[in-house]
Amino acid sequence: MTAQLAMNIAAELSKADPNGAATYFKNAQVYAETMNKLADDMAVLGKRLKSKRIAQPHGVFDYLARDMGLEIVAVLQAHGQEPSASEMMQLVKIIKEKRAGAIFTEPQYPEKIGKALSKETGIPVALLDPVATGPENAPLTYYETVMRQNMKTLEATLGVK
């Protein structure tokens, strides 16, 4: 999807600045190729993972799960609210019953819910970064670097065949 976004941005920039169209499309194509390679690598990893069931903080990893063939068996927060004690008990039950391979948190929210669920279920908890935030003046490779780190995290927590 990131590759498509790059091409869409190039198309819109070209409308606003027709003289720069060739440059915009050339740069977008280079970035799109990099992002398509990343997507291909992620899809290959998804097929190799031992466990494909995950619990996530909220809908933040829906696209990642879809593109990698993962199944989201539990969502830790609803409408930005932390789960109540009874909801935590229900999450523990669901995570165990659905045999989730890992519980994922993200850097933008506290890890305490994920850690508590991990303790109660015995299932590993790990941090995945949706790249929703980042450093000011991040390098052009920042998104790819973070996503490749996410791949290492997925491999380490879910295992590979």
C-alpha positions as CSV (number, residue, x, y, z in Angstrom):
1,M,0.0,0.0,0.0
2,T,2.9,2.3,0.7
3,A,4.1,1.9,-2.9
4,Q,0.6,2.9,-4.2
5,L,0.6,5.9,-1.9
6,A,4.0,7.0,-3.3
7,M,2.6,6.8,-6.8
8,N,-0.6,8.7,-5.8
9,I,1.4,11.4,-4.2
10,A,3.6,11.7,-7.4
11,A,0.4,12.0,-9.5
12,E,-1.0,14.8,-7.3
13,L,2.3,16.7,-7.1
14,S,2.5,16.4,-10.9
15,K,-0.9,18.1,-11.2
16,A,0.3,21.0,-9.0
17,D,3.7,21.2,-10.6
18,P,3.6,19.7,-14.2
19,N,7.2,20.7,-14.8
20,G,8.4,18.5,-12.0
21,A,6.2,15.5,-13.0
22,A,9.1,13.4,-14.4
23,T,11.1,13.8,-11.2
24,Y,8.1,13.0,-9.0
25,F,7.3,9.9,-10.9
26,K,10.9,8.7,-11.1
27,N,11.4,9.1,-7.4
28,A,8.0,7.5,-6.6
29,Q,8.9,4.6,-8.8
30,V,12.2,4.0,-7.0
31,Y,10.4,4.1,-3.6
32,A,7.5,2.0,-4.8
33,E,10.0,-0.7,-5.9
34,T,11.6,-0.7,-2.5
35,M,8.2,-0.9,-0.8
36,N,7.0,-3.7,-3.1
37,K,10.2,-5.7,-2.2
38,L,9.5,-5.1,1.5
39,A,5.9,-6.3,1.0
40,D,7.1,-9.4,-0.8
41,D,9.6,-10.2,2.0
42,M,6.8,-9.7,4.6
43,A,4.5,-12.0,2.7
44,V,7.2,-14.7,2.5
45,L,7.8,-14.4,6.2
46,G,4.1,-14.6,6.9
47,K,4.0,-18.0,5.1
48,R,6.9,-19.3,7.2
49,L,5.6,-18.3,10.6
50,K,4.8,-21.2,12.9
51,S,2.0,-19.3,14.6
52,K,-0.3,-17.0,12.7
53,R,-2.6,-16.0,15.6
54,I,-2.0,-12.6,17.3
55,A,-3.5,-10.2,19.8
56,Q,-3.1,-6.6,19.0
57,P,-3.7,-3.3,20.9
58,H,-6.5,-2.0,18.6
59,G,-7.0,-2.0,14.8
60,V,-3.4,-0.7,14.2
61,F,-2.1,-4.0,12.6
62,D,-5.1,-4.9,10.5
63,Y,-3.2,-4.3,7.2
64,L,-0.1,-6.0,8.4
65,A,-2.1,-9.1,9.5
66,R,-4.0,-9.1,6.2
67,D,-0.9,-8.9,4.1
68,M,1.1,-11.5,6.1
69,G,-1.7,-14.0,6.5
70,L,-2.0,-13.5,10.2
71,E,-5.3,-13.9,12.2
72,I,-6.1,-11.3,14.8
73,V,-7.8,-13.3,17.6
74,A,-8.1,-10.5,20.2
75,V,-8.1,-6.7,20.4
76,L,-6.8,-5.3,23.7
77,Q,-8.6,-1.9,23.6
78,A,-12.0,-0.8,22.4
79,H,-12.5,2.8,21.4
80,G,-9.2,3.8,23.0
81,Q,-10.3,2.6,26.4
82,E,-8.3,0.1,28.5
83,P,-10.2,-3.1,29.3
84,S,-12.0,-3.4,32.6
85,A,-11.1,-6.3,34.9
86,S,-13.9,-8.4,33.5
87,E,-12.8,-7.6,29.9
88,M,-9.2,-8.6,30.9
89,M,-10.6,-11.9,32.1
90,Q,-12.4,-12.4,28.8
91,L,-9.3,-11.5,26.9
92,V,-7.3,-14.1,28.8
93,K,-9.9,-16.7,28.0
94,I,-10.0,-15.7,24.3
95,I,-6.2,-15.6,23.9
96,K,-5.9,-19.0,25.5
97,E,-8.8,-20.6,23.6
98,K,-7.7,-19.2,20.2
99,R,-4.1,-20.2,20.9
100,A,-2.6,-16.8,20.1
101,G,1.1,-17.1,19.4
102,A,1.9,-13.6,20.7
103,I,0.5,-10.4,22.1
104,F,1.7,-7.2,20.5
105,T,1.9,-3.7,21.8
106,E,3.0,-0.5,20.2
107,P,5.3,2.3,21.3
108,Q,2.5,4.9,21.3
109,Y,0.6,3.2,24.2
110,P,1.6,1.8,27.6
111,E,2.7,-1.8,27.6
112,K,1.0,-2.7,30.9
113,I,-2.1,-4.4,29.3
114,G,0.0,-6.6,27.0
115,K,2.4,-7.5,29.9
116,A,-0.5,-8.4,32.2
117,L,-2.1,-10.6,29.5
118,S,1.2,-12.2,28.8
119,K,1.7,-13.0,32.5
120,E,-1.8,-14.5,32.7
121,T,-1.7,-16.5,29.5
122,G,2.0,-17.5,29.3
123,I,2.1,-16.1,25.8
124,P,5.0,-13.8,24.8
125,V,4.4,-10.1,24.5
126,A,6.5,-8.0,22.1
127,L,6.5,-4.5,20.7
128,L,5.6,-3.8,17.0
129,D,5.9,-0.3,15.6
130,P,3.2,0.8,13.2
131,V,5.3,3.8,12.3
132,A,2.6,6.1,13.3
133,T,5.2,8.4,14.8
134,G,8.9,8.8,14.4
135,P,11.8,11.1,14.8
136,E,11.8,14.6,13.3
137,N,13.8,14.6,10.1
138,A,13.8,10.8,9.9
139,P,15.9,9.4,7.1
140,L,14.2,8.3,3.9
141,T,14.8,4.7,4.9
142,Y,13.1,5.0,8.3
143,Y,9.8,3.3,7.4
144,E,11.6,0.3,5.8
145,T,14.0,0.1,8.7
146,V,11.2,0.0,11.2
147,M,9.2,-2.5,9.2
148,R,12.2,-4.8,8.9
149,Q,12.7,-4.6,12.6
150,N,9.0,-5.6,13.0
151,M,9.7,-8.6,10.8
152,K,12.5,-9.7,13.2
153,T,10.1,-9.3,16.1
154,L,7.4,-11.3,14.4
155,E,9.9,-14.1,13.6
156,A,11.3,-14.1,17.1
157,T,7.9,-14.2,18.8
158,L,5.9,-16.4,16.4
159,G,8.7,-18.7,15.3
160,V,9.4,-20.0,11.8
161,K,8.9,-23.3,10.1
